Amino acid sequence: MLAPNKQKQAPAKQASTSSTSLYTNKNLDAAIAHLELAARFDCKAAVFGKRYWHARVRQACLTTGITPPQLRRLQRLLATLNAG
């Protein structure tokens, strides 16, 4: 009979929402569209809450190579979240 594996597995790393971006300037437009839609829905149904969406938008703002129009969309989204 084989002994069970006694090695501990390292915990899975979670994506950081404070200092890095998971996005690239090539996929950021789709991510912004998703954030705009999902945050608008969440403001009505409160699944994740404002803090979560703020963190996601701030994370997207850290994307390397972000363009001025992309940054303006994210700033508008932050303003909307702050107003709501």
C-alpha positions in Angstrom: 0.0 0.0 0.0 1.3 3.4 -1.0 1.6 6.1 1.6 -0.5 9.2 0.9 1.3 12.3 -0.2 2.2 14.2 2.9 3.6 17.3 1.3 1.6 20.4 1.9 0.5 22.3 -1.1 1.2 26.0 -1.3 -2.0 28.2 -1.2 -3.0 29.5 -4.6 -2.0 33.1 -5.1 -4.7 35.6 -5.5 -4.6 38.4 -8.0 -3.4 41.6 -6.4 -5.9 44.4 -6.9 -3.7 47.1 -5.4 -0.3 47.2 -7.2 -0.5 45.4 -10.5 -2.8 45.0 -13.4 -3.9 41.8 -15.0 -4.7 43.6 -18.2 -2.8 44.7 -21.2 -3.5 47.7 -23.4 -4.8 45.2 -26.0 -7.5 43.6 -23.7 -8.2 46.7 -21.6 -11.1 48.0 -23.7 -13.0 44.7 -23.3 -12.2 44.8 -19.5 -13.5 48.4 -19.2 -16.7 47.5 -21.0 -17.2 44.6 -18.6 -16.4 46.7 -15.6 -18.9 49.4 -16.8 -21.7 46.9 -17.3 -21.0 44.8 -14.2 -20.6 47.8 -11.9 -23.8 49.3 -13.2 -25.6 46.0 -12.5 -24.0 45.6 -9.1 -25.1 49.1 -8.0 -28.7 47.8 -8.4 -28.3 44.3 -7.0 -25.3 44.8 -4.6 -23.5 41.5 -5.2 -19.9 42.6 -4.7 -20.2 46.2 -3.5 -18.4 49.4 -4.2 -15.1 48.6 -2.6 -14.7 45.6 -4.9 -15.4 47.7 -8.1 -13.2 50.5 -6.9 -10.3 48.0 -6.5 -10.9 46.5 -10.0 -11.1 49.9 -11.7 -7.9 51.1 -9.8 -6.2 47.9 -10.9 -7.2 48.6 -14.5 -5.8 52.1 -14.2 -2.3 50.6 -13.6 -2.2 48.9 -17.0 1.0 49.5 -18.8 0.5 51.4 -22.0 -3.0 52.6 -21.1 -4.2 55.2 -23.5 -5.8 58.6 -22.6 -9.3 57.5 -23.8 -9.1 54.3 -21.7 -8.0 56.3 -18.7 -10.9 58.8 -19.1 -13.4 55.9 -19.3 -12.0 54.5 -16.1 -12.1 57.9 -14.4 -15.7 58.3 -15.4 -16.5 54.9 -14.0 -14.8 55.8 -10.7 -16.8 59.1 -10.6 -20.0 57.1 -11.2 -19.1 54.7 -8.4 -18.4 57.6 -6.0 -21.7 59.3 -6.9 -23.8 56.2 -6.5 
